[in-house]
Amino acid sequence: MQAELQTALFHAFDTLNLQQMKSFNVPPLTLHGVGALAACGPQAQSRGLRHLFVMVDSFLHQAGMTAGLERSLAMKGIAMTLWPCPAGEPCVTDVCAAVAQLRDARCDGVVAFGGGSVLDAAKAGGAAGRQS
């Protein structure tokens, strides 16, 4: 009897939690390797994007590595807002700051340029930026 009650209670909680659930799809495209930066402009254009929010590893940004990306986007008439990600793992404060800038700039796409931390921050920022 107690096991049946516990099962029913857990089922009720699960049902209530489902009402709070949100879903999103991870963007389907990852470019990497030689030529990836040059391909960003054409790829963004093919998706109808006009203003990208570029979240970049701060080291890569300081080293001037975004120049190829900027050229690729400019050749296709695509604007960009650059956001250098703070070093280390992304935290809520940093992602919230990125989302605020993404919304203020009215970007219609997010690009991550860097390693795992930047990719994580961009996924979180892109998902949060789409929420109303």
Backbone hydrogen bonds in HBPLUS format (Angstrom, degrees):
<---DONOR---> <-ACCEPTOR-->    atom                        ^
c    i                          cat <-CA-CA->   ^        H-A-AA   ^      H-
h    n   atom  resd res      DA  || num        DHA   H-A  angle D-A-AA Bond
n    s   type  num  typ     dist DA aas  dist angle  dist       angle   num
A0005-LEU N   A0001-MET O   3.01 MM   4  6.28 154.2  2.08 147.9 154.8     1
A0006-GLN N   A0002-GLN O   2.89 MM   4  6.10 159.0  1.94 148.7 154.7     2
A0007-THR N   A0003-ALA O   2.92 MM   4  6.10 157.5  1.97 145.0 151.1     3
A0008-ALA N   A0004-GLU O   2.96 MM   4  6.15 158.5  2.01 144.6 150.4     4
A0009-LEU N   A0005-LEU O   2.89 MM   4  6.10 154.3  1.96 147.6 154.9     5
A0010-PHE N   A0006-GLN O   2.92 MM   4  6.17 165.1  1.94 153.3 156.8     6
A0011-HIS N   A0007-THR O   2.94 MM   4  6.11 155.6  2.00 146.6 153.8     7
A0012-ALA N   A0008-ALA O   2.98 MM   4  6.22 152.6  2.06 143.7 150.7     8
A0013-PHE N   A0009-LEU O   2.98 MM   4  6.33 159.4  2.03 152.2 157.5     9
A0014-ASP N   A0010-PHE O   2.86 MM   4  6.09 160.3  1.90 151.0 156.8    10
A0015-THR N   A0011-HIS O   2.94 MM   4  6.14 156.7  1.99 147.8 153.8    11
A0016-LEU N   A0012-ALA O   2.99 MM   4  6.27 158.2  2.04 149.3 154.9    12
A0017-ASN N   A0013-PHE O   2.85 MM   4  6.07 159.0  1.90 152.1 158.3    13
A0018-LEU N   A0014-ASP O   2.97 MM   4  6.19 145.6  2.09 145.3 154.0    14
A0019-GLN N   A0016-LEU O   3.18 MM   3  5.45 134.4  2.39 101.9 113.2    15
A0020-GLN N   A0017-ASN O   2.98 MM   3  5.24 142.5  2.12 105.3 116.2    16
A0021-MET N   A0018-LEU O   3.27 MM   3  5.09 150.1  2.36  96.2 104.9    17
A0036-ALA N   A0033-GLY O   3.08 MM   3  5.66 159.3  2.12 140.1 139.9    18
A0039-ALA N   A0035-GLY O   3.10 MM   4  6.25 137.1  2.29 143.9 155.4    19
A0039-ALA N   A0036-ALA O   3.19 MM   3  5.13 129.7  2.46  93.6 106.9    20
A0040-CYS N   A0037-LEU O   3.17 MM   3  5.38 151.9  2.26 104.7 112.9    21
A0043-GLN N   A0039-ALA O   2.98 MM   4  6.06 161.1  2.02 155.2 161.4    22
A0044-ALA N   A0040-CYS O   2.87 MM   4  5.97 162.9  1.89 152.8 157.3    23
A0045-GLN N   A0041-GLY O   2.90 MM   4  6.09 164.6  1.93 157.1 161.8    24
A0046-SER N   A0042-PRO O   2.94 MM   4  6.09 155.3  2.00 145.7 152.0    25
A0047-ARG N   A0044-ALA O   3.09 MM   3  5.22 140.9  2.25 100.0 111.4    26
A0049-LEU N   A0044-ALA O   3.08 MM   5  5.34 161.7  2.11 154.1 148.4    27
A0048-GLY N   A0045-GLN O   2.97 MM   3  5.07 163.0  2.00 109.2 113.9    28
A0079-ALA N   A0050-ARG O   2.99 MM  29  6.18 152.1  2.07 152.7 143.8    29
A0108-ASP N   A0051-HIS O   2.82 MM  57  5.67 150.8  1.91 151.5 160.6    30
A0052-LEU N   A0079-ALA O   2.89 MM  27  6.28 160.1  1.93 148.8 144.6    31
A0081-THR N   A0052-LEU O   2.83 MM  29  6.29 153.1  1.90 160.2 167.7    32
A0053-PHE N   A0109-GLY O   2.79 MM  56  6.08 162.8  1.82 149.4 154.2    33
A0111-VAL N   A0053-PHE O   2.88 MM  58  6.12 161.5  1.91 147.9 149.8    34
A0054-VAL N   A0081-THR O   2.82 MM  27  6.00 158.9  1.87 154.0 161.2    35
A0083-TRP N   A0054-VAL O   2.80 MM  29  5.96 158.6  1.84 168.6 162.1    36
A0055-MET N   A0111-VAL O   2.79 MM  56  6.08 163.2  1.81 177.8 173.4    37
A0113-PHE N   A0055-MET O   2.84 MM  58  6.14 160.0  1.88 158.7 159.3    38
A0056-VAL N   A0083-TRP O   3.11 MM  27  6.24 153.4  2.18 132.2 140.1    39
A0085-CYS N   A0056-VAL O   2.71 MM  29  5.72 165.7  1.73 155.7 160.9    40
A0057-ASP N   A0113-PHE O   2.96 MM  56  6.38 154.4  2.03 163.0 160.8    41
A0061-HIS N   A0057-ASP O   2.96 MM   4  6.23 156.2  2.01 155.6 163.3    42
A0062-GLN N   A0058-SER O   2.92 MM   4  6.10 164.5  1.95 148.3 151.9    43
A0063-ALA N   A0059-PHE O   2.98 MM   4  6.15 141.3  2.13 143.2 154.0    44
A0065-MET N   A0060-LEU O   2.96 MM   5  5.30 158.2  2.01 167.8 161.1    45
A0064-GLY N   A0061-HIS O   3.00 MM   3  5.24 161.4  2.03 110.4 115.4    46
A0067-ALA N   A0064-GLY O   3.49 MM   3  6.19 173.5  2.49 119.2 120.6    47
A0070-GLU N   A0066-THR O   2.89 MM   4  6.16 164.6  1.92 161.5 166.3    48
A0071-ARG N   A0067-ALA O   2.96 MM   4  6.21 159.9  2.00 151.5 156.3    49
A0072-SER N   A0068-GLY O   3.03 MM   4  6.19 162.1  2.06 144.8 149.7    50
A0073-LEU N   A0069-LEU O   2.98 MM   4  6.22 163.6  2.01 157.0 160.6    51
A0074-ALA N   A0070-GLU O   2.89 MM   4  6.00 164.0  1.92 150.5 155.7    52
A0075-MET N   A0071-ARG O   2.94 MM   4  6.07 156.6  2.00 152.1 157.3    53
A0076-LYS N   A0073-LEU O   3.03 MM   3  5.34 143.1  2.17 105.5 116.3    54
A0078-ILE N   A0073-LEU O   2.92 MM   5  4.97 170.1  1.93 141.8 138.9    55
A0077-GLY N   A0074-ALA O   2.97 MM   3  4.86 163.8  2.00 105.3 109.8    56
A0095-VAL N   A0091-CYS O   3.02 MM   4  6.29 167.2  2.03 160.5 164.3    57
A0096-CYS N   A0092-VAL O   2.85 MM   4  5.98 161.4  1.88 153.9 159.3    58
A0097-ALA N   A0093-THR O   3.01 MM   4  6.22 152.4  2.09 143.9 151.3    59
A0098-ALA N   A0094-ASP O   2.97 MM   4  6.25 155.5  2.03 148.2 154.9    60
A0099-VAL N   A0095-VAL O   2.88 MM   4  6.13 158.8  1.92 151.6 157.4    61
A0100-ALA N   A0096-CYS O   2.98 MM   4  6.19 157.0  2.04 146.5 152.2    62
A0101-GLN N   A0097-ALA O   3.14 MM   4  6.41 159.4  2.19 146.4 151.3    63
A0102-LEU N   A0098-ALA O   2.81 MM   4  6.02 157.8  1.86 152.2 159.4    64
A0103-ARG N   A0099-VAL O   2.93 MM   4  6.12 161.4  1.97 152.2 155.9    65
A0104-ASP N   A0100-ALA O   2.94 MM   4  6.12 161.0  1.97 146.2 152.2    66
A0105-ALA N   A0101-GLN O   2.91 MM   4  6.01 155.4  1.97 149.5 155.2    67
A0107-CYS N   A0102-LEU O   3.37 MM   5  5.85 168.1  2.39 160.7 163.1    68
A0106-ARG N   A0103-ARG O   3.06 MM   3  4.95 145.6  2.18  97.8 108.4    69
A0119-LEU N   A0115-GLY O   2.98 MM   4  6.25 159.9  2.02 155.0 161.6    70
A0120-ASP N   A0116-GLY O   2.85 MM   4  6.05 158.6  1.90 150.0 155.7    71
A0121-ALA N   A0117-SER O   2.91 MM   4  6.13 162.8  1.94 147.5 152.3    72
A0122-ALA N   A0118-VAL O   2.85 MM   4  6.01 158.7  1.90 150.2 156.1    73
A0123-LYS N   A0119-LEU O   2.95 MM   4  6.15 157.0  2.00 148.7 154.6    74
A0124-ALA N   A0120-ASP O   3.01 MM   4  6.23 167.5  2.03 153.2 156.5    75
A0125-GLY N   A0121-ALA O   2.76 MM   4  5.86 162.6  1.79 149.3 155.4    76
A0126-GLY N   A0122-ALA O   2.76 MM   4  5.72 159.8  1.80 143.6 149.9    77
A0127-ALA N   A0123-LYS O   3.01 MM   4  6.08 160.3  2.04 144.4 149.8    78
A0128-ALA N   A0124-ALA O   2.91 MM   4  6.04 166.2  1.93 151.1 155.4    79
A0129-GLY N   A0125-GLY O   2.78 MM   4  5.76 149.7  1.87 143.1 152.3    80
A0130-ARG N   A0127-ALA O   3.30 MM   3  5.42 140.8  2.47  97.6 107.8    81
A0131-GLN N   A0128-ALA O   3.17 MM   3  5.35 146.6  2.29 102.3 111.8    82
